[in-house]
Amino acid sequence: DGRFILGLGSSHKVQVEPEHGVPYTKPLTRVRDTVAIVRALLRDGEVDYDGEAIRIENFDLWFRPHRGDMPIYISALFPKMIRLCGEVSDGVILTRSTLDTAASIRPLIAEGASQAGRDPAKIDVTSLLPMAVADTLDAARGIMRPGVAFYAGFFPRYNRLIAEYGFPGEAAAIAKAWADGDRTGAARLVSDALVDATGIVGTPDDCRARIAEYRESGLDLPIISPFARGPGAKELFEAAIRACAPD
């Protein structure tokens, strides 16, 4: 029913090169080229493209897409990619946002939109928001800590993001523990304040109230991303979904 949104992004050097075996180069240009190629394929079912980062000759889908157009959102963390969202996307996908993030990036979106002659008000601001729901706030924070440690420890750009949120000491300490192979120690270094600032945790009532705060902060679409691993993960996912479902 037209509800599908396609999210595209550049990923991270620490994933692209070892996991996919290709050089991580020109992420902005590659994302720009990818959006143009996907739109052409949806519209025409085939594409020739001679871009700076991607070149394609005579590619076709062998079928006519069900829809010739769909919303394309771009994942972004920092100003250059956020401006690109304003130029070419229908929305930006942030991640681990704080209550200050949406308002702070709207001028950047407007800059990119202005360059392309677009209306910035038509570009949605969304964010992946890690979530853990439990009977108590402390229990929910405990569920979330390993995920925060992984993002801050493994991904340099997420580490930078967390530092810029006002947690530079924690970001550096978590990165060091992770590099030393101390995953448990890295999780212990994640403070309550860091967990609370970058996600949704607590009882069902806590979580619903926090989602409302994110909406009030200027986020058009909170994208709930429950965090769970190992035995019992399914139950934790279901609990998060039920906690966020409308009354």
N, C-alpha and C positions, 0 to 999 in steps of 0.2 A: 504493500500500500504506500510506497514511496517514502518509507521511514528510514531506509538504509542511508548511512553516512560512510563514506570512504575516508579513512585516515591514512595519510602518507607522512613519512619522515625520513630523516637521514640516518637514523640509528647512531651508533657510537663506534669509534675506531677500535676500541677494545673488543667489540663484537664482530664488526664487519670483516676485519682482516683475518683473525684466526678462525672464525666460524664459517665464513663464506669464501675466503681465499682470494679476495679482490682488494686492490688498494683503496683506502678511504681518502678520496680526493674530492675537492670542490663540492662540499655538501650542499651549499646554497644553489649552485648551478645545477647540480644533479636533481635536486628536488624540483626546481623550476622546470627543467626538461621533463621530468617524470609527470608532473601535473599536465603539461601540454600534451604529452603522448597519450596519457589515459583519457583525456577529454576527446582527443581525435579518435581514439579507438571506440569510445562510447558513441560518438556521433556518426562515424563513418564505417566502423568495423574493420578498418585497415589504416595503416600509417606508414609514411616515409618521413624520417626526421633526421635533420643534420644539425644537431646541437653541439654546444661546446663540450658537454660532458657525455652525452649519449647520442649515438648515431644508429639509426635503424633503416634497413632497406626492405621494402615490400613485405611488411608483416601484416597478417590479417588474422582475424579470430575464427574464420570459417563459419561464423554464425552472426546473426544480427542481434546485438544486445537488447535485452528486454526493455531497457530504458536508454534513451539517447543522451541522458544527462542525469547527474546525481550530485549531491553536495560533496565537495572535497575539502576536508579539513587538513591542516598541516600541523604536525607536532613541532613545538618550538620552546626553547628555554631562554634564549638571549636575544638582544635587540635586532641583530641582522636578520635572523630567521623570522622574528615577529614582524618586522617590516615587510618581509617577503609575503607573509600571510596576508597583510593588507593589500599587497599588489595582486595576488593571483588566487587566493583561496576563498572559500565560503565561511571558513572559521578557523580558529586557532585552538589546538589542543595543548594545554599546559599540563604540568604534572606536579604533584606534591606542592600545590600552591598554598600560600598563606592568605589571610583575609585582606592583605594589602595588595596582592598580586594583580587582580583584575583591573583595579583603578590605575595601577602603575604602568600597565602595558597598553592601555587604550590610546595614549598619544602616539606610541610607536606604530600601532595599527593604522592610525589616521595618517601618519607620514607616508607609509607605504601605499595606502589607498589613494592619497592625493597625487602621488606620482603616476598612478595608473588611471586617474580620473574616475575613481570609484567612490561609493558612499560608504564610509567606515561603519555606519550604523547597521549596515546589512551583513557585517562580518561577525559571526557568533564567537563569543569567548567561552570556551569550555575548559575543564580541567579534569584529568584523572585524579581521584582523591582516594588514597589508600584508606582502608577502613577495617576496623576490628570491633566487634560487638561482643560483650560479655556481661555477666551479672554485676560486675563492679568495674569502675574506671581503671583501677590498678591492674586487674586481670586483662582488660582489653589492651592496655599499654604493653603488657608483657607479650601478648600475641604479636603486636606490631614491631617491637624492637628489632628482631632479626632482619626484617625487611628493610627498615631504615638503615641498619648497619650495612646490608648488602649494597644498597644504592649508593650510600656515601663512601663505602670502602672500595667497591669495584669500578664504579663509573666516575672518571675524573670530572666530567661536566656536572654530574649531580652533586659531587663533593663541592664544586665551586658554587653551585646554586645554594646549597645549604649554608656555606660560609657567608654568602651575600645576604642571606636571611638574618644574619646576626649571630651565627654559631661557628665562627672561624676556628676557635679552639677545639670544639668537639669534632668538627670536620677533619682537622689535621690529625687528631688523636685516633679517630676511627679509621682513617686511611692507613695510618701506620700499623695499627693492630691487624688490619686486614692484610696488608702487605707481608706482615710477619706470620701469617697463617693462623692467627688467633681469632677465629670467628666468634667464639663465645665472649672473649674479651671485648671485641668490637661492639657486640650487642650490649654489653654492660655499660659501655661508654655513651650510649644513646640516652639522653636525659628525658625526663617527663616533658619538659618544656619543648624540646625538639619534636617529640612525638605529637604533642598537642598542636603545635604550630603548623604542621605540614600534613595533617590527615584528620580522619574522623574516628574517634575512639570513645568507648564508654558503654553505658546501658542503651537499650533502644531509644529511650527518651533523650539521652545525651546526644545520640547520633542524629536524630531528627532535628533537634535544636541546632546542632552544628551545621547541618545541611542548609537550614534556613538562614543562618548567618552568612554562609558562602553566597547564597543567592542575593542577600541584601548587600553584600560587598561589591556586587556588579558582575558576578559570574552568571552567564546565561544558562549554562547547563553543567551542573555537577555530575561527573561520570564516576559512579561508585565502583571502586576496585578493591573488593575484599581480599585481605591477605590471609592465606592459610597454606600450610604445607604438611605433608605426612598424614598419618592416621587421623581420622576425624575431620579432615579438611572439608569434605562435602557438607558435614553438619555445620561447620563454621560459615561456609558460603551461604547455606540456606538461612542461617540465623541472621546474617547481614542483610540478605535480600528481604526477609520478612520484617526486619527492623525498619527498613527504609520504605516499605510499601505504603501507599496512601491508606488512610483509615477507611 
